[in-house]
Amino acid sequence: MKLPNSYGSVYKLPGTRRRPWAVRKTESWYIIDEATGKLGRKYKYIGYYATKAEALQALAEYNANPYDIPSDITFAEVYDKWSERKFEEISRSNINGYQASYKLCNGIESIRFVDIKLSHLQGAVDSSGKNYPTLKKLKILFNQLFDYAVKNEIIGKDKHIVEYVDIGKAVKSDKHFRFTDSEINTMWAWAEKNEYIQVILMLIYSGVRPGEMFNVKKQSVNLEEKSFYIEKGKNDNAVRKVPIHDKVFPFFQHWMQKSDTEYLITQLNGKKILFDTNHGQYTETYWKPLLTDMGILQYRNAVNEIKDHTPNDTRHTFTTMWKEKQLDEAMRRKIQGHSGKGIGEMVYTHFEFEKLRTELNKL
């Protein structure tokens, strides 16, 4: 179908391209031949697209809401324009991730985007001091901004240099280390002697983050259903109901029967464990002394270094045990409150929750 006059045009570029369909509009006319009055056109290119349908949609959107981005726009201004639309389409946790990545660009925000060179992007990477997973997210942000700049004719496609940014290679982390079966057996042998050793086993067999466990209120524990509720966490999926493993259910009963306190797990004096704001309070007072007494505080890692177990090793132990038994991976992610595509809101029917509990009790 022929497009209306002044609407713009869509046409296919020659050769093999990822986005062969070009969208353009007439920006102005000029005289080619004074004698004949023959006119030529100066085109404004809207963008390049993989399919004709995408190109027609882009042209329609442009005509509905024309935009004109100045060529001297800065890196920060491109980020603002890109994020204004992007953030309406993604979750709060993804927004937080992009915002954290953008903070690593504090040396290049004021540079005109057309003047951004590979050395600028590489400099932001090299000076960040961050590890591979964080740098991978930063590179994703770079790609998003450069895609936006190309589509809006701020830069040409030949200036899309992000693929050349070096973020190194993924290195297996030794930040967390699984408790061995022998160490876990030692905890079970000591559990009757100390209720705070019970807490370590509660963490291992629930897979929750230590901060999440120490924020659980007694009103959020349902002993009849054998579950507890996480009210808040580090991502959208952290708010969830978690089944209680049969092995540690007596420990939950014990802590629920303790003196009239708001939180399930408390300090010896009944006050809240401030793990979110003061890891040391729990680690130095309870964690290290208990593991030292049991003779399991230290381990030797993959490169033969001696390290101390940390509270987050409980969550890593849960994950490793689950994978060793080859249990359902989607259920593990739901129980642990992982972020990511396909997890969704943690609301279950009774049948679905019982399936989670059955899988959990296979540990």
ChimeraX attribute file (.defattr): number of C-alpha atoms within 10 A of each C-alpha:
attribute: neighborCount
match mode: 1-to-1
recipient: residues
	/A:1	3
	/A:2	5
	/A:3	10
	/A:4	8
	/A:5	7
	/A:6	10
	/A:7	13
	/A:8	21
	/A:9	19
	/A:10	20
	/A:11	14
	/A:12	17
	/A:13	12
	/A:14	8
	/A:15	7
	/A:16	7
	/A:17	12
	/A:18	10
	/A:19	16
	/A:20	18
	/A:21	21
	/A:22	21
	/A:23	26
	/A:24	19
	/A:25	19
	/A:26	15
	/A:27	12
	/A:28	10
	/A:29	11
	/A:30	11
	/A:31	12
	/A:32	12
	/A:33	10
	/A:34	8
	/A:35	7
	/A:36	8
	/A:37	10
	/A:38	10
	/A:39	11
	/A:40	13
	/A:41	13
	/A:42	12
	/A:43	14
	/A:44	15
	/A:45	17
	/A:46	24
	/A:47	20
	/A:48	27
	/A:49	22
	/A:50	14
	/A:51	14
	/A:52	18
	/A:53	12
	/A:54	15
	/A:55	25
	/A:56	20
	/A:57	13
	/A:58	18
	/A:59	23
	/A:60	14
	/A:61	12
	/A:62	16
	/A:63	14
	/A:64	9
	/A:65	8
	/A:66	10
	/A:67	11
	/A:68	8
	/A:69	12
	/A:70	10
	/A:71	14
	/A:72	13
	/A:73	16
	/A:74	19
	/A:75	21
	/A:76	18
	/A:77	16
	/A:78	20
	/A:79	21
	/A:80	13
	/A:81	13
	/A:82	17
	/A:83	17
	/A:84	11
	/A:85	10
	/A:86	13
	/A:87	14
	/A:88	10
	/A:89	11
	/A:90	10
	/A:91	12
	/A:92	12
	/A:93	15
	/A:94	16
	/A:95	16
	/A:96	13
	/A:97	15
	/A:98	16
	/A:99	15
	/A:100	14
	/A:101	20
	/A:102	17
	/A:103	13
	/A:104	19
	/A:105	21
	/A:106	11
	/A:107	13
	/A:108	17
	/A:109	18
	/A:110	13
	/A:111	17
	/A:112	17
	/A:113	22
	/A:114	16
	/A:115	13
	/A:116	18
	/A:117	15
	/A:118	16
	/A:119	10
	/A:120	16
	/A:121	21
	/A:122	17
	/A:123	15
	/A:124	18
	/A:125	23
	/A:126	13
	/A:127	11
	/A:128	16
	/A:129	11
	/A:130	14
	/A:131	15
	/A:132	15
	/A:133	12
	/A:134	17
	/A:135	21
	/A:136	19
	/A:137	16
	/A:138	26
	/A:139	20
	/A:140	14
	/A:141	19
	/A:142	22
	/A:143	16
	/A:144	16
	/A:145	22
	/A:146	25
	/A:147	18
	/A:148	18
	/A:149	26
	/A:150	18
	/A:151	18
	/A:152	20
	/A:153	19
	/A:154	20
	/A:155	19
	/A:156	13
	/A:157	14
	/A:158	7
	/A:159	16
	/A:160	19
	/A:161	15
	/A:162	20
	/A:163	10
	/A:164	10
	/A:165	16
	/A:166	15
	/A:167	18
	/A:168	11
	/A:169	10
	/A:170	10
	/A:171	9
	/A:172	8
	/A:173	8
	/A:174	10
	/A:175	12
	/A:176	18
	/A:177	22
	/A:178	20
	/A:179	22
	/A:180	13
	/A:181	11
	/A:182	10
	/A:183	16
	/A:184	17
	/A:185	12
	/A:186	15
	/A:187	21
	/A:188	15
	/A:189	12
	/A:190	16
	/A:191	17
	/A:192	12
	/A:193	11
	/A:194	11
	/A:195	14
	/A:196	19
	/A:197	21
	/A:198	22
	/A:199	20
	/A:200	21
	/A:201	19
	/A:202	23
	/A:203	23
	/A:204	26
	/A:205	26
	/A:206	22
	/A:207	26
	/A:208	22
	/A:209	21
	/A:210	21
	/A:211	18
	/A:212	19
	/A:213	22
	/A:214	19
	/A:215	24
	/A:216	19
	/A:217	18
	/A:218	19
	/A:219	12
	/A:220	16
	/A:221	21
	/A:222	15
	/A:223	14
	/A:224	6
	/A:225	12
	/A:226	16
	/A:227	18
	/A:228	22
	/A:229	21
	/A:230	20
	/A:231	14
	/A:232	14
	/A:233	15
	/A:234	14
	/A:235	16
	/A:236	20
	/A:237	22
	/A:238	23
	/A:239	18
	/A:240	21
	/A:241	21
	/A:242	24
	/A:243	24
	/A:244	23
	/A:245	21
	/A:246	15
	/A:247	12
	/A:248	17
	/A:249	16
	/A:250	15
	/A:251	20
	/A:252	23
	/A:253	14
	/A:254	12
	/A:255	18
	/A:256	21
	/A:257	12
	/A:258	12
	/A:259	8
	/A:260	10
	/A:261	16
	/A:262	16
	/A:263	21
	/A:264	24
	/A:265	24
	/A:266	18
	/A:267	15
	/A:268	10
	/A:269	6
	/A:270	15
	/A:271	12
	/A:272	16
	/A:273	20
	/A:274	16
	/A:275	17
	/A:276	11
	/A:277	9
	/A:278	10
	/A:279	14
	/A:280	13
	/A:281	14
	/A:282	15
	/A:283	15
	/A:284	11
	/A:285	11
	/A:286	15
	/A:287	19
	/A:288	20
	/A:289	13
	/A:290	20
	/A:291	19
	/A:292	12
	/A:293	10
	/A:294	15
	/A:295	11
	/A:296	19
	/A:297	18
	/A:298	14
	/A:299	16
	/A:300	11
	/A:301	14
	/A:302	10
	/A:303	7
	/A:304	8
	/A:305	8
	/A:306	11
	/A:307	15
	/A:308	17
	/A:309	20
	/A:310	15
	/A:311	20
	/A:312	19
	/A:313	22
	/A:314	26
	/A:315	23
	/A:316	20
	/A:317	22
	/A:318	22
	/A:319	20
	/A:320	15
	/A:321	19
	/A:322	20
	/A:323	14
	/A:324	10
	/A:325	10
	/A:326	9
	/A:327	15
	/A:328	13
	/A:329	12
	/A:330	12
	/A:331	18
	/A:332	19
	/A:333	16
	/A:334	20
	/A:335	23
	/A:336	20
	/A:337	27
	/A:338	17
	/A:339	17
	/A:340	13
	/A:341	6
	/A:342	7
	/A:343	15
	/A:344	13
	/A:345	13
	/A:346	15
	/A:347	11
	/A:348	12
	/A:349	8
	/A:350	9
	/A:351	9
	/A:352	11
	/A:353	19
	/A:354	14
	/A:355	13
	/A:356	19
	/A:357	20
	/A:358	13
	/A:359	16
	/A:360	23
	/A:361	13
	/A:362	11
	/A:363	15
